[in-house]
Amino acid sequence: MIKIYFLISNFMKNGPEAIDKAIEEGIELDGSKISEEKLKLYRKVKDLESKRERHRASDCMRTRIVRSANNYFSLNELNRELKNAGWNTLSEKEEKFFFNK
């Protein structure tokens, strides 16, 4: 029980590292256990994704930015930021997916 409390208190931090650590330990941030079925599927997809060949790091960066930034920026703000950084603004498909929910 002490180990679980220690792990949970360490998870209660911001950032993706907290999620990665929680998944690695198989424990939700609230202390409950993540089901083995969920962990198995997650690991399977991560394994498949690790084998996919990549071509441009900057394209992956843009994708990661768009997936997260839509939570913090308006559509216009995000498009302006992308354009200022030298990337394409959001496509119609991205706009619909991230902003027209």
C-alpha positions in Angstrom: 0.0 0.0 0.0 2.8 2.4 0.8 4.4 1.7 -2.6 1.1 2.5 -4.4 0.7 5.7 -2.4 4.3 6.7 -3.3 3.7 5.9 -7.0 0.4 7.8 -7.1 1.9 10.9 -5.4 4.7 10.8 -8.0 2.2 10.6 -10.8 0.3 13.7 -9.6 2.6 15.8 -11.8 2.0 17.6 -15.1 3.2 16.4 -18.4 3.3 13.4 -20.6 6.0 11.7 -18.4 3.4 11.3 -15.6 1.1 9.4 -18.0 4.0 7.3 -19.4 5.0 6.3 -15.9 1.5 5.5 -14.8 1.0 3.3 -17.9 4.4 1.6 -17.3 3.2 0.8 -13.7 -0.3 -0.2 -14.8 -1.8 2.2 -12.3 -4.3 5.1 -13.1 -3.5 8.5 -11.7 -6.2 8.0 -9.1 -4.6 4.8 -7.9 -6.8 2.3 -9.5 -5.4 -0.5 -11.6 -5.4 -0.3 -15.4 -6.9 -3.4 -16.8 -4.6 -5.9 -18.4 -6.7 -5.8 -21.6 -6.1 -2.1 -22.0 -2.4 -2.4 -21.3 -2.1 -5.3 -23.8 -3.7 -3.3 -26.6 -1.7 -0.2 -25.8 1.6 -2.1 -25.9 0.5 -3.8 -29.2 -0.2 -0.5 -30.9 3.0 1.1 -29.5 5.0 -1.9 -30.8 3.4 -1.5 -34.3 3.9 2.2 -34.2 7.6 1.8 -33.3 8.2 -0.2 -36.5 6.6 2.4 -38.8 9.2 4.2 -40.9 9.3 7.9 -40.5 10.5 10.4 -43.1 10.4 13.9 -41.6 10.7 14.8 -37.9 9.1 18.3 -38.6 5.9 16.6 -39.9 5.7 14.6 -36.7 6.3 17.7 -34.7 3.4 19.5 -36.4 1.1 16.6 -35.8 2.0 16.5 -32.1 1.5 20.3 -31.8 -1.9 20.2 -33.5 -3.1 17.3 -31.3 -2.3 19.2 -28.2 -2.5 22.8 -29.1 -6.2 22.6 -30.1 -6.9 22.4 -26.3 -5.2 25.7 -25.7 -5.6 27.9 -28.8 -8.5 29.0 -30.8 -8.6 28.0 -34.5 -7.3 31.4 -35.6 -4.6 31.5 -33.0 -3.4 28.0 -33.8 -3.3 28.8 -37.6 -1.4 32.0 -36.9 1.2 30.1 -34.7 1.6 27.3 -37.3 2.1 29.9 -40.1 4.6 31.9 -38.1 6.5 28.7 -37.4 6.7 27.9 -41.1 4.1 25.1 -41.2 0.9 24.8 -43.2 -2.2 26.1 -41.4 -4.8 23.5 -40.5 -6.5 21.6 -43.3 -10.3 21.5 -43.6 -10.2 17.9 -42.2 -8.1 18.9 -39.2 -10.4 21.9 -38.5 -13.4 19.7 -38.5 -11.9 17.1 -36.3 -10.3 19.4 -33.7 -12.6 22.4 -33.7 -16.1 21.4 -34.9 -17.1 18.9 -32.2 
